[in-house]
Amino acid sequence: MKKNEILEEILAEVDKHPEIMSRRDALKYLTMSPMAASILAGATVGTSTVNASSVKGKIVIVGGGLAGMSTAARLMNTASDLEITVIEPDPLSVSYQPGQTLVGGGIWDISEIQYNRDDKVPSGVKLIKGSVTSFDPDNNKVTVDGNEEVSYDQMIIATGLMLDFASISGLSGTITSAGENSKTREKVGKNGVHSIYFQDGAEDTYKGIQELIAKAKAHTGPEKLQAIFTHPNTPIKCGGAPKKIMYLTNARLEEAGVKDKVELTFYPNGGKMFGVAEYHEAILQQFKDRGFKWNYKHNLVAIDTEAKVATFNHHWLEKGEWDEDLEEYGVELKSELVKAPYDFIHVTPPMCAPEVVATSKIGSGKGWVPVKKETLQHVKYKNVWCLGDVAAVPMGKTGGSVRKQYKVLVDNMISAMEGEKLKAQYHGYTVCPLITSIGTVMLAEFNWTAKPTPMVPLDPTQERWIWWLLKVYLLKPMTVIGMLSGRA
């Protein structure tokens, strides 16, 4: 990948939205930004710690999204004699999921995030357009669509996760971001119920925001309209997205001059805004500055879409009875159901591993694939590897995580095939470009230390225009061109 190719792709993105930024200003920013320079450099040369390998073997990659296709490309760059097969049923599997927030906020059109799987298959890689229906890791094979057996020497799991709308009473469907979603859309995407977590839902969300604005303009009563945003009791991809769409909704309400007619409330299952203390405090202040409300420890369990009422399980801990043996008080979990009327609700659905993964020998009690978090090798099967949303690692369900993970996985798998010690390590780096308005982003970078780990010497808790440009212009080309070529 030549530097000018990714640069031209970035400038092409800029040209789509000249009202935001000119090509001249974009070039100035790219020259000034250490982050931009880093990304362009990373897309120009490979950064693998393993030299070109002559190792041979049959590699099966289950899942052809960003994680799977990027890994396939990097393997081809590293060891050209491998026989690599990617198994993926979704024709839009490589679509740019981080852009769904921008679609939901009316910044991008849905066509700007959709990419065809078949256009992104690395040269020399075989694609099976089907679904794995069973795993047999004891005999090194998988079954596709119930009849075709595919054997392997090494297997990589990159299936992604499922959006479990069905676990919320009143909603239906357990779906993927770009797959079939007709049952879910019977209720989500209309009558004030929305979700950016799947492509069609993201497009519907912007329509829903426009409907909320129209309703607010016509509203004359003393009570404010209610806009609710939820965060469930499971791990989710892009933990910042439920807040991002809240900020963008607020920005659109302000733009339309009706912010004072709508109350925005965040209902997270947890007891804080963010797992990193510095970012938690920064977000809390942002909420206060914008007049947002929030209710911690509320998990959405039901929606009455006709009455427009959401039901939450509000849970908390209380001091229990005295334990004479332990000589301390016990702790009791308390809960109650809380009903919240809404005019607009953004649902972040509970998320889970695909059933075929969760119930197989490579899965776990919680569904996610158990791996050694530093090496990404399966804890039981040494020729099985996993990365991306389905991997059981802390804080790892973002594209920023995958950008670090796939390099570690390839290096370690090649080392294992050559009989060498696994030396590459993933330290948990991830990044959340937290959109705080139309024009500002707080770039939250962190790892397993749960401390900010910024790439550039700027206060990472501050909202900045420069990170908005990174989010809107730079990250998609870095992903679609850089990562899917196996180099960024």
N, C-alpha and C positions, 0 to 999 in steps of 0.2 A: 504494500500500500504506500503510494507516494504521498508526501505531505500535501502537495497542491490538490490532490483529489479530494481529501477530506475538507480542505479549506474551501474548495469550490462548492462542496455540498453544504457547508455552513452558510456561505454567501447566498446560495440558492434559497435556503430557508429564510434568510434576512429579506430577500427580494419579495417573498410572499406577503410580508407585512411591513411595507415601507412607512406606514403611519407610526410604527413603533421605533424603527431605527433605519438609518441609511446604510448603504454598503460602505461608504467612507468611514462612518462612525464605527461600524463593525470591525473594519480592518484596524482602526485605531485601538479598539478594545482588545483585539487579539494580540496586538503588539505589546500592550501594556500588561496583560493579565498573566501572572505566573501559572495559574490554573490552566488557562488556554494553551500556553506554551507546553505544559506538561502533557496535556491530552494530545496535542498535535505530534509531539515527539514520540509518545507512546504508540501512536497509530502508524508511525513511520518505520519503526524497527521493532523486532520481537524482543521480549524481555525474559524469555525462558531461561532458567538456570541449567537446563539440560541441553547439551549440544545435540546436533542432528544425529538421530539414532538409526541404526540399521535393524532394530528389533522388528520381529514379525509376529503377527497374531491376529485373531478375529475379535474385533471390538463391537459390541452392541450398545448403542445409546438409546435408552427408552425415554423418548421425549425430544421433540425438535423445536422447542422454543428458543429464547435467547440463550439459556444455559446450555442446552443440548447442541445447538448448531454452532455456537462459539467454541465449544469444546471439540467438536468434530473438526472444525477448521484449524484449531491450534494443533491438534494431533497430526493432521496432514502436514502442517508446517514443520513439525518436529520429527516425525518418523513416517516417511512417505511409503514404506512397504507394509503398512498396516492395512488390513481389510476392515473397513469401518462401515457399519450399517446403522442408520438412524430410523427409528420406528415412530411415526407421528401421523395421526389421523386428521388433524385440523389444517385445512388449507391456508389459514391465516395465523398459524402458530407463531410466526416471528414478528407479529405486529408489535408496535411500540407501546407497551402497557403504561409506562409512566406518563405518557401523553394523554391518557384518559382524563386526568384531572384538568388539563388545559381544554380539552373538548367540553367537559362539564361546565367549565367557567366561561365558555364562549370565546376562548382565545384562538383555538384551532378548530378546523373542520375535521370530522371523523376520517375523511380520506387521507389526512395528513399523518395518521398513525397506522394505517393498514398496509401491511406488506405481505406478499405471497410467499408461503413456505417454499414453493418449488423454485423461486428465484434466488433463494438464499442457501441452497444445498451446496456445500463446498465441492469443488471439482474432485472427482475420484471417490466420493462418498455415495454409497447406495442408500436410497430412500425406500422404505416400505410404508405405503399409505394405509396404515391400519392401526389397531389398538392392541396392546398387550393385554391378554385376558387371563394369563396365569404365569407365575414365576416358579421355576424349579432350580434354585441355586445349588442344590446338592448335585445336580446333573448338568449344570452349566447350560441351561437352555430356557427359553421363554416360548410361550404360545401366542400367536397373533390371530385375533378374530376367531378364536376357538378351534382352529384347524391347522395353521401353519407353524411348525416348530422351527425355531432359529437358535442355533447353538453359538457359544462364544467362549473365548478364553478370558476376556475381561468384560465386565458389564458396568455401565454408568447409568444411574437413575437420575433423570432430569425431567420428571413428569409435571412439575409444578403442583399446584394445589387446587382444591375445589371450593367454590363459593356456595355455602350451605344455607341458602335462603329457606329451605324446607324446615329447618330446625326452629324457625320463628313461626309461631302459630298465626295463621292468616295468610302466610306466603307459601310459595311452592318452588320446587326445583333445586337441584344441586348441580351447578353448572360451571363451565370454564369461562374465561374472559371473552373468548371469541366464538365459542361453540353454540350449539342449538340451545335456545332459551325461551321457547314459546310458553312453557308453563310459568316460568318466573315472570314474564312480561304480562301475564294476565292481571297482575296486581302492581308490579314495579314498573314505573315509567308513566304512570297516569294518576290522576286524582290526588296529587300532592306527595306521592310515594316515589322516591328516586334513589339511585345508587350509581356511582361512577365506576364501580368495580367490574363491570363488563361493558363492552364497546357500545352496544345499543343503549344500555342504561346511561352511559356517559352523555351520549347525544340527547337522550330524553331529559337528562338532568338540566341541561341549559334551557330547554323548553320550559321545564318546571320552574326555573328561576324567573324566566320571563313572565310566566303565569302569576307567580308570587308578586312580582313588581306591579303587574296590571291590577291584581287584587288590592295591593296596598294603595295604589293611586285612587281606587274607587272607595277605599275604606274611610268611614267617617266616625266610627264608634270610638268611645274612650279607651277601650281595651286594645292592646297591641296584638297584631297577628303573631302567631307562634311558628318559628322555624327551629326544628330540632335536628341534631346531628348525633349519631350514635357510634360507639366503639365497643365491640363485643368481648366476651370472656374467653376467646381463643387467640392464639398467635394469628397475626394477619400479615399480608404482604403490604409493604409500605405503611408502617405504623403512623406516619404523619398525614396520610391522605385524608382521613376523616376531618382533620382540622384544616387542611388545605382548601377543601371545597367549602368549608364554613367561612374562611377568610374571603374566598372569591365571591361567595354569595353576598357577603357583607359589602364587598367592593362594588358589586353590581347594584345593590340597593342604594348605596351612597351616590353612585353615578346617576341613578334615576331620581334622586332627591326624595326617597321615601324611607330612608334608614330609620327615622324616628317613629315609623308606624309598625316596625317589625322587631320582635324580641328574638335574639338568637341564643339558643341554649345547647350546651354540649353535655351529653350523657355518656361518660366513659365507665366501663366496668371497673377500672382500676382506681387507685387513690391518688394519682398524680397526672400531670400533663405529659410527662416524658420521663423515660427511665434514667436519663442523665440529669443530675441535679441542676447544673448550670442552664441547660436548655429548658428544664421545667420552670425555673424561676423566670427566664426570659419570656416564655409563652404565657405564663400567668400574668405578667405585666402587660403583655400585648392584649390579652383578654380584658384586663381592667381598663386599659386605654380606649378600647373599642366599645366598652359597655356590654360585653358578652356576659352571659350567665353560665354557670356550670354546676353539675350535680355528680359528684364522684360516687363510685360503687353502685352504679345503676346499669344493669344488663337488660337489653331489650329482649323480651320473651314472646310478645304477641302484638299484633296490629289489627285493629278493626278498621279496614280501609273504607268502609261505608260511613261509619260514625266519625272517622278521622281521630281515633284515640290510640295512642301507643301505651303498652303496659310494660313496665320495667320491674325486674326483681332488684329491690334495694337491699343490700346486704351489709352487715357490719359485725364487728366482734365486741363482745361484752365480757366483763369479768364474771367468771362462774363460781361454783362452789369451792370451798376450801378442801384441798387434798391433803389428808393427814399423813399419807406415806411420803409424798413429795414435799410436804410442808410449803405449799404454795397454792394460789388460786388457779383454778382451771380457766380456760377460755371457751366461750360459747359463741357459735355462729348464729346470728339473728338475721331475719329477713322479713320483708313485707312487699306486697305488690303495690306499685305506684302507677296511677293512670295519668297520662299527659296528653291533653288535646293538642292537635297540631293543624296548621294550614299547609306546612311543607315539612317533610321529614326526609333526611338523607340517611339511608340504612347502610351501615357497614356490616355485611353478613358474617356470621361465624364461618371459620374456614377450617378445612380438614384435608388430610391426604386422600388421594383417590382410593376408593374401596379396594381395588385390586392390589394396591401396594400395602395398604394398612392391614389387610387380612392375610397377607402372604408371609413367608418365612423371612423376607427381607424387611418387613415392617416392624412395628413395635406396639406396645399397649396403647400408646397415644396416637398411633398411625404413622408418625413421621419416621423416616429411615434413620436408624441409629448408626452414627459414624463417629470416629475419633475426630473431634472437632478441629484439631490442628492439621491433620493429614487428609481428611475427608474419605478415609477408607472405612468400609463397613466393620463394625465391631466383631462380627462373627465370620463373615465370608471375605477372605483377603483379596479375592479377585472381583469384588463388588465395590463400587464407589458411588458417591452421591453428592450433588450440589444443588443450589437454588432453593426454591420455596419448600420443597418436600424434605429437605435435609433437617435432621434433628440437631441443629446447632443454635446457640443463643443469638438473637438479634440478626438473623441472616436472610430475611425474606425481602431483599431489594435487589435491583439491578446493580447498584454499587457494590453489594456483597459479591455477586456473581463475577464482577469484573476482577476481583481479587481471587475468588475461589477457583475459577476455571484454570488459571495458570498454575496454582498449587496442585490441583488434581492431576493435570497433565504431567507435570514434572514428577510427581510421586508415582503415578501409574507406570510411566516409562521406567523409572528407577526400579520399581518392583518387578517389571518384566525382564529387566537386565540383571536381576538378582542383587541389586544394590539397596542400601539403607535409604529409607524415606527421609529426605532432608528438608524438603519444602514445607513451610508451615503457614497456615492461615491464622491470623491473630484477631479475627473478628471485625476487621474494618468494615464499616458501612457508612453510607451518606444519605441524608434526607434533605433535599432542597425544599425547605418548608416555605411554600408560597404564603406570604402574609398580606399581599394586596396585588392589584394589577400594576406591577412595576417594582415590587420588592420581594426578596427571598432571604430567609435566614438559612445559611448553609450549615446544617448540623452534621458534623463528622465525628465519629466516635468508634470505639472498639470494645472488647470485653473488659477493659479496665473501667468502663462506664464513666470515662472522662472525655472531654472534647479533644479531638486529634486533628486540628486544622492543617491542611496542606500548605496554606500560605499564612504569613504572620499578620492576620487581621482578627479582631475580636469576633469569634464565631457566633456570639449571641446577638449580634446586631443585624438588623434587616438592611439589605443593601441592594441597590439597583444593579450592581455588577453581577450579583448572583442570579438576578432575574434574567440577564442576558445569557448566563451559563445555562440556566434551565430551559429557556425558550429556544436558543439557537445552537448551543454547543453539544448538549448531551445526546440528542437524537442522532446527529451524524456520527458522534463517537461510538454510539451503540450500533447503529445500522450498518455503518461502514467499518468502523474500527474493530469492535468486538466480534461481529459476525464474519470478519476476515481472520479472526484469531490473533490479532496483533495489539489491539488497544488495551 
